Amino acid sequence: MDRVLVALDDSPEARDALHYALEQFPETTIYVAHVPEVPTMSFDSNAESVTDEAEEQAHAVLETATSIAAEHERSIETELVFGHPAKAIVSYAEENDIDHIVVGSHGKDGVKRVLLGSIAETILRRADCPVTVVR
């Protein structure tokens, strides 16, 4: 296995997934992809500032990932990808010959899971490579 992708958002579960990947795949190149949350509608008349804020937050998530990798004495490749999170992660994996995807589970259940869906579950069902969901 040469290329492992960690889908990273700004959650503790996603950070746990990154720790897991760094520990379980010590000889593998780790790629970290983050899909920024870009609001589709804003009450702010300055939409550019909203986009700038989302971009700053996205870069902060990737900087955190780089710091986590450094704690493990590793380096990682980071990438911002855009679109619906699950679809964007699966597409990134396909386009970059990823061998394995690691994603954190937010542990939603019941009504929240039905209404919101599960990004991890969608990745699990749509990816062409093995997927590990870390809880």
Phi, psi and omega in degrees: 000128184249330189225115179245133179252129173251123175276118188238125168246194184262046182242156176300324181296321179292320177296322175300321178297321178294314176304314180302311182298318180296325180280319186277339183235066187291336183256013187251147172286125180259125175252137178240122179245134178237132176256107182293147175278110179251117182297138179277340180213140182225145175274353177283130181288345180256084184297331181297322180293327178294316179296318178299319179296317178296320180293319177299316180296319180297316178294326177296321178298316181290326176295321176299318179299319179296321177295319178298317179298319179298324176300330179266008183055044180230162170242156181226164172257128181245151182209137168269130175235151188239150179127194174295131188308308183296314180296320181295320179293315180297317178297316178301315180300316180294316184288340184244019177050046179287136181271336186201141177245137175239129182221146177276149176258132179277354175069023177289144176216176177061222186298319180302319181292319180294316183286318186267340186074176181233117178298315180300317180295320179296317176300315180303317183283329188260342184288144178274350181246170177298148180231133174250126177255120183262128178252000000 
